[in-house]
Protein backbone atom coordinates (compact mmCIF):
# COMPACT_ATOMS: atom_id res chain seq x y z
CA UNK A 1 0.00 0.00 0.00
CA UNK A 2 2.89 2.36 0.70
CA UNK A 3 3.94 2.08 -2.95
CA UNK A 4 0.90 4.21 -3.80
CA UNK A 5 2.35 7.17 -1.92
CA UNK A 6 6.01 6.60 -2.83
CA UNK A 7 5.41 6.19 -6.56
CA UNK A 8 5.63 9.90 -7.32
CA UNK A 9 8.69 10.51 -5.17
CA UNK A 10 10.61 7.24 -5.55
CA UNK A 11 9.47 5.68 -8.84
CA UNK A 12 12.56 3.48 -9.25
CA UNK A 13 12.11 1.88 -5.83
CA UNK A 14 8.35 1.53 -6.29
CA UNK A 15 8.67 -0.12 -9.70
CA UNK A 16 11.22 -2.54 -8.25
CA UNK A 17 8.67 -3.47 -5.56
CA UNK A 18 5.94 -3.88 -8.18
CA UNK A 19 8.21 -6.08 -10.28
CA UNK A 20 9.12 -8.25 -7.30
CA UNK A 21 5.64 -8.45 -5.77
CA UNK A 22 2.78 -7.09 -7.87
CA UNK A 23 -0.26 -6.50 -5.66
CA UNK A 24 -3.06 -4.53 -7.26
CA UNK A 25 -6.10 -4.90 -4.99
CA UNK A 26 -5.15 -2.35 -2.29
CA UNK A 27 -3.95 0.09 -4.95
CA UNK A 28 -7.21 -0.26 -6.86
CA UNK A 29 -9.29 0.26 -3.69
CA UNK A 30 -7.46 3.50 -2.87
CA UNK A 31 -7.60 4.73 -6.46
CA UNK A 32 -11.31 3.94 -6.84
CA UNK A 33 -12.15 5.60 -3.51
CA UNK A 34 -10.30 8.78 -4.45
CA UNK A 35 -11.95 8.81 -7.88
CA UNK A 36 -15.41 8.49 -6.31
CA UNK A 37 -14.59 11.32 -3.90
CA UNK A 38 -13.52 13.56 -6.78
CA UNK A 39 -16.68 12.66 -8.71
CA UNK A 40 -18.83 13.73 -5.76
CA UNK A 41 -16.89 16.97 -5.28
CA UNK A 42 -17.15 17.80 -8.98
CA UNK A 43 -20.88 17.06 -9.12
CA UNK A 44 -22.15 20.57 -8.16
CA UNK A 45 -20.15 22.08 -11.02
CA UNK A 46 -21.28 19.41 -13.49
CA UNK A 47 -24.92 19.92 -12.43
CA UNK A 48 -24.69 23.70 -12.78
CA UNK A 49 -23.07 23.37 -16.20
CA UNK A 50 -25.83 20.99 -17.30
CA UNK A 51 -28.54 23.37 -16.09
CA UNK A 52 -26.82 26.24 -17.88
CA UNK A 53 -27.35 24.42 -21.19
CA UNK A 54 -31.12 24.21 -20.72
CA UNK A 55 -33.27 26.42 -22.97
CA UNK A 56 -34.33 29.81 -21.63
CA UNK A 57 -37.91 28.57 -21.51
CA UNK A 58 -37.08 26.07 -18.74
CA UNK A 59 -38.99 26.91 -15.57
CA UNK A 60 -37.48 26.87 -12.06
CA UNK A 61 -39.53 23.73 -11.33
CA UNK A 62 -38.13 21.96 -14.39
CA UNK A 63 -34.61 22.94 -13.41
CA UNK A 64 -35.15 21.59 -9.90
CA UNK A 65 -36.49 18.30 -11.30
CA UNK A 66 -33.38 17.93 -13.45
CA UNK A 67 -31.12 18.80 -10.53
CA UNK A 68 -32.75 16.08 -8.40
CA UNK A 69 -32.44 13.65 -11.29
CA UNK A 70 -28.72 14.39 -11.57
CA UNK A 71 -28.29 13.80 -7.84
CA UNK A 72 -30.03 10.44 -8.16
CA UNK A 73 -27.82 9.56 -11.13
CA UNK A 74 -24.74 10.50 -9.08
CA UNK A 75 -25.61 7.82 -6.52
CA UNK A 76 -25.88 5.17 -9.23
CA UNK A 77 -22.73 6.43 -10.91
CA UNK A 78 -20.71 6.15 -7.70
CA UNK A 79 -22.10 2.67 -7.04
CA UNK A 80 -21.08 1.31 -10.44
CA UNK A 81 -17.95 3.45 -10.86
CA UNK A 82 -15.51 0.88 -9.38
CA UNK A 83 -16.68 -1.71 -11.93
CA UNK A 84 -16.30 0.75 -14.81
CA UNK A 85 -12.87 1.81 -13.58
CA UNK A 86 -11.68 -1.77 -13.17
CA UNK A 87 -12.87 -2.69 -16.67
CA UNK A 88 -11.29 0.38 -18.27
CA UNK A 89 -7.94 0.08 -16.52
CA UNK A 90 -7.79 -3.67 -17.12
CA UNK A 91 -8.54 -3.14 -20.82
CA UNK A 92 -5.72 -0.60 -21.16
CA UNK A 93 -3.31 -2.80 -19.20
CA UNK A 94 -4.22 -5.82 -21.34
CA UNK A 95 -3.64 -3.80 -24.52
CA UNK A 96 -0.24 -2.75 -23.22
CA UNK A 97 0.49 -6.33 -22.15
CA UNK A 98 -0.31 -7.69 -25.63
CA UNK A 99 1.90 -5.07 -27.28
CA UNK A 100 4.78 -5.84 -24.91
CA UNK A 101 4.42 -9.58 -25.55
CA UNK A 102 4.36 -9.00 -29.31
CA UNK A 103 7.59 -7.00 -29.06
CA UNK A 104 9.16 -9.63 -26.81
CA UNK A 105 7.55 -13.04 -27.54
CA UNK A 106 9.90 -14.92 -25.23
CA UNK A 107 9.21 -12.63 -22.27
CA UNK A 108 7.91 -14.25 -19.08
CA UNK A 109 6.06 -11.06 -18.15
CA UNK A 110 2.85 -11.54 -16.17
CA UNK A 111 -0.29 -9.48 -16.88
CA UNK A 112 -0.63 -8.83 -13.14
CA UNK A 113 2.64 -6.91 -13.18
CA UNK A 114 1.56 -4.63 -16.04
CA UNK A 115 -1.86 -4.12 -14.44
CA UNK A 116 -0.34 -3.12 -11.10
CA UNK A 117 2.03 -0.74 -12.86
CA UNK A 118 -0.89 0.81 -14.77
CA UNK A 119 -2.88 1.37 -11.58
CA UNK A 120 0.02 3.16 -9.93
CA UNK A 121 0.51 5.37 -12.99
CA UNK A 122 -3.20 6.27 -12.88
CA UNK A 123 -2.49 8.36 -9.78
CA UNK A 124 -0.78 10.86 -12.08
CA UNK A 125 -4.01 11.29 -14.06
CA UNK A 126 -5.91 11.57 -10.79
CA UNK A 127 -3.74 14.58 -9.97
CA UNK A 128 -5.00 16.14 -13.20
CA UNK A 129 -8.61 15.72 -12.12
CA UNK A 130 -7.71 17.15 -8.73
CA UNK A 131 -6.18 20.16 -10.46
CA UNK A 132 -9.44 20.59 -12.39
CA UNK A 133 -11.41 20.56 -9.15
CA UNK A 134 -9.10 23.09 -7.51
CA UNK A 135 -9.30 25.40 -10.53
CA UNK A 136 -13.10 25.27 -10.42
CA UNK A 137 -13.24 26.17 -6.73
CA UNK A 138 -10.73 28.96 -7.23
CA UNK A 139 -12.57 30.38 -10.26
CA UNK A 140 -15.96 29.72 -8.61
CA UNK A 141 -17.78 29.61 -11.95
CA UNK A 142 -19.15 27.12 -14.46
CA UNK A 143 -17.81 28.13 -17.84
CA UNK A 144 -18.63 25.64 -20.59
CA UNK A 145 -16.20 22.69 -20.59
CA UNK A 146 -14.55 23.87 -17.37
CA UNK A 147 -15.80 20.81 -15.45
CA UNK A 148 -13.68 18.52 -17.62
CA UNK A 149 -10.89 20.90 -18.61
CA UNK A 150 -7.50 19.72 -17.36
CA UNK A 151 -5.26 22.64 -16.36
CA UNK A 152 -2.10 22.98 -18.49
CA UNK A 153 -3.71 20.97 -21.30
CA UNK A 154 -3.68 22.02 -24.95
CA UNK A 155 -7.43 22.68 -24.64
CA UNK A 156 -6.70 25.39 -22.07
CA UNK A 157 -4.68 27.31 -24.66
CA UNK A 158 -6.62 26.47 -27.84
CA UNK A 159 -10.36 26.86 -27.13
CA UNK A 160 -12.78 24.87 -29.27
CA UNK A 161 -16.51 24.17 -29.22
CA UNK A 162 -16.18 20.77 -30.89
CA UNK A 163 -16.34 18.01 -28.27
CA UNK A 164 -14.07 15.61 -30.19
CA UNK A 165 -11.40 18.25 -30.78
CA UNK A 166 -11.74 19.38 -27.16
CA UNK A 167 -11.29 15.79 -25.92
CA UNK A 168 -8.18 15.38 -28.06
CA UNK A 169 -6.65 18.67 -26.92
CA UNK A 170 -7.61 18.01 -23.31
CA UNK A 171 -5.83 14.64 -23.33
CA UNK A 172 -2.57 16.38 -24.25
CA UNK A 173 -1.47 17.77 -20.92
CA UNK A 174 1.31 17.81 -18.36
CA UNK A 175 -0.27 15.00 -16.33
CA UNK A 176 -0.58 12.69 -19.34
CA UNK A 177 3.08 13.34 -20.07
CA UNK A 178 3.99 12.25 -16.54
CA UNK A 179 1.67 9.25 -16.81
CA UNK A 180 3.23 7.98 -20.03
CA UNK A 181 6.76 8.70 -18.78
CA UNK A 182 6.21 6.58 -15.66
CA UNK A 183 4.67 3.79 -17.72
CA UNK A 184 7.61 3.82 -20.12
CA UNK A 185 10.06 3.71 -17.23
CA UNK A 186 8.03 0.94 -15.56
CA UNK A 187 7.83 -1.21 -18.70
CA UNK A 188 11.56 -0.71 -19.21
CA UNK A 189 12.34 -1.95 -15.70
CA UNK A 190 9.75 -4.75 -15.53
CA UNK A 191 10.51 -6.31 -18.91
CA UNK A 192 13.42 -7.21 -21.15
CA UNK A 193 12.47 -4.49 -23.64
CA UNK A 194 14.87 -1.76 -24.67
CA UNK A 195 13.97 1.88 -24.13
CA UNK A 196 12.83 2.45 -27.76
CA UNK A 197 10.56 -0.61 -27.58
CA UNK A 198 9.22 0.40 -24.16
CA UNK A 199 8.48 3.86 -25.56
CA UNK A 200 6.77 2.33 -28.61
CA UNK A 201 4.68 -0.07 -26.50
CA UNK A 202 3.32 2.61 -24.16
CA UNK A 203 2.64 5.15 -26.91
CA UNK A 204 0.84 2.54 -29.02
CA UNK A 205 -1.33 1.46 -26.08
CA UNK A 206 -2.11 5.08 -25.20
CA UNK A 207 -2.93 5.88 -28.84
CA UNK A 208 -5.35 2.93 -29.04
CA UNK A 209 -6.96 4.08 -25.78
CA UNK A 210 -7.26 7.65 -27.11
CA UNK A 211 -8.80 6.50 -30.40
CA UNK A 212 -11.32 4.37 -28.52
CA UNK A 213 -12.39 7.29 -26.31
CA UNK A 214 -12.68 9.74 -29.19
CA UNK A 215 -14.53 7.14 -31.26
CA UNK A 216 -16.98 6.57 -28.41
CA UNK A 217 -17.61 10.31 -28.06
CA UNK A 218 -18.15 10.62 -31.81
CA UNK A 219 -20.55 7.67 -31.81
CA UNK A 220 -22.58 9.15 -28.96
CA UNK A 221 -22.69 12.53 -30.67
CA UNK A 222 -24.04 11.02 -33.88
CA UNK A 223 -26.43 8.62 -32.13
CA UNK A 224 -27.82 11.12 -29.63
CA UNK A 225 -27.61 14.04 -32.10
CA UNK A 226 -25.58 16.20 -29.72
CA UNK A 227 -24.93 19.66 -31.15
CA UNK A 228 -21.34 19.76 -29.92
N, C-alpha and C positions, 0 to 999 in steps of 0.2 A: 504493500500500500504506500510505503514511503517513496517508491519510485515515481509516483504521481507528482509529488511535490519537488522531487530533485531533478526531474527530467529537464526543466528549463535551465537549471543552474549547473547541473553536472550530467550533460547528455551522454558523454562517453561512459561514465560509470553506470548510468541507468541502462543504457543499451547492453552493456556487458551483463547486467543482472537479468535483463529480459532474455538475452541469448542463452544464459545458463539455466534460468528457471522461468519460463513464460507463464504468467498467471494473469488471466484477463478479467476474471469475475469481479474482484474488488475494484479494479480500475473502471470497469463498465458501470458498476453501481454508483461510484462517485461521479463519473462523467454524466450519466443519465440524470442523477439527482440535481446536479448543477444546471443542466440544460432545462429541466422542468422549472427550476427556480427562475431562470432567466426568461422563460416563456411566460410565466405568471407576471413577472415584473414588467415585461414589455406589453402585456395585454391592454392596459389602459390606452397606450399610444396607438396600438393597432386598432382598437375599437373606435377611438376618436377619428383616426384616419379613414376608417370604413364609413363612419357616419358623415364625414365631410364630403364623401363622394355621392351621397344621396341627392336626388333632385331637389330643387328649391321648394317643390310642392309638398315634400314630406312634412307631416305634422309632428308636433312634439310627442304625441302618443305613439306614432309609428316609429319614431326614432328610439323611444324607450323600449318598445317591443323588440326592435333589432338589437339594442344594447343587451337586453336580458337574454336574447337568443345567443349572442356571442359569448356571454358569460357561461351559459349552459354548454356551448360547444367547447369552451376552454377546459371544462371539467373532463369531457370525453377525450379531448386532445391530450391532456396530461396523463390520463389513464392508459391510453394506447401508445403514447410517445416512446416509452422504453422499447416496445416491440418494433416500432418503425425505425428507431435509432439502431437497434441491434441488426436488423435486416440490412439497412443501408451501409453501415460500417462493415458488416461481414461481406457484403457484395463487393465493396471496394477492395477490401483486403484479399478476397478470393481472386479478383481480377489481377491485382498486383502479384499474388502468389503464382498464378498461371503464367504471367509474363516472366517472372523470375525463373520459374522452372523451364520455360521454353528457351531462355537465354543460357541456362545451365542445367541441361537434362540429367546430369549425373549428381546433381546436388541432393543432399539428404535433408534439405530444409523442410521443417514442419509448418503447416498452415497456422497452427496455434501461435507460433513465434511471430509471423507476419501480422496476424490479427492483434496480438498484444502490442506490437510496435505501432500499429495504426491507431489503436485506442489512445495510446500515450500522446501521439502526435496531434490527435483531435483536440487536446487541451489548448493548442496554439490557436485553432479556429474558434474555440470557446472564448478566448481572450478578445477576438475580433467582435463577437456578439456582445461581450461585456463593454467594449469600447463604444458600440452602438448605443447601448442602454445609457451609459454615462453621458454621451453626447446629447441624447434626447432629454435627459433630466437637466442638463446644463442649459440647453437651448429653451427648454420648456415650451415647445411648440410641436405641431404635427404637420410639417410640410410634407407634401406628397413624396413617397418613397423614402422618407427619413427613417421609418420604422425598420427598414431592411438595409439601409445604406451603411456599409462598413467604412469607418473613418480611414483615411489614407488610401482608399481604393481609387481606381481610375474613374469610377462613376462619380466620385466626389469632385473631380476636376473637369470632367466632360459630361455635363448634364444631358440627359436624353429622356424622352417620353415613351420610347419603345421598350416594353418590358423585357424582350429578349436581349436587346442591346444593353439595357441596364444590367441584366443578370450577368452578362459576359463581362462588362466593365467592372461590376461590383466584385466579381470573383478574382480580379487581378488586384491584389492588395498586399500590404506589408505582411499581414498574418498568414496569407497563403504562401508567400515566399518562405517564411519561417517554417511552415508546415511541411512544404516539399523538401526544404533543406534538411530537416531532421529525419524525414523518411529516407532520403538519399543516403545520409550518413548511417542510418540504422540498417538499411539493406546492405550497404557496403560492409558493415561490421558483422552482420548476422549471416552473411552468405559468402560464397567463394567468388562472387562477381567483382569485376574491376570497377573503378569509379565511373568510367564512361557507360558501362552496362547498367550500373546502379542508377545513374542519372536517367538513362533511356527508359528503364523499367518504371520508375516513379512517374516520369513525365507522361509516358504512354497511359499508365493507369489513371492519372489525373485527367488527361485529355478525354479518355473514354467516359469518365465520371462527369466531366463538364458537358460533353456532348449529350449524354443521357438527360441531364438536368435541363439543358436548354431545349432539347427535343420534347421533353415532357411539358415544359411551359408553353412551347409553340403548339403542341397538340391540344392543351387545355384552352388556349386562346381561340383556336379555330373551332373546337367543339362547343365551347360555351359562348362563343361570339363576343369575347372580351374586346373592348375598344381601347386596347393598350398595346 
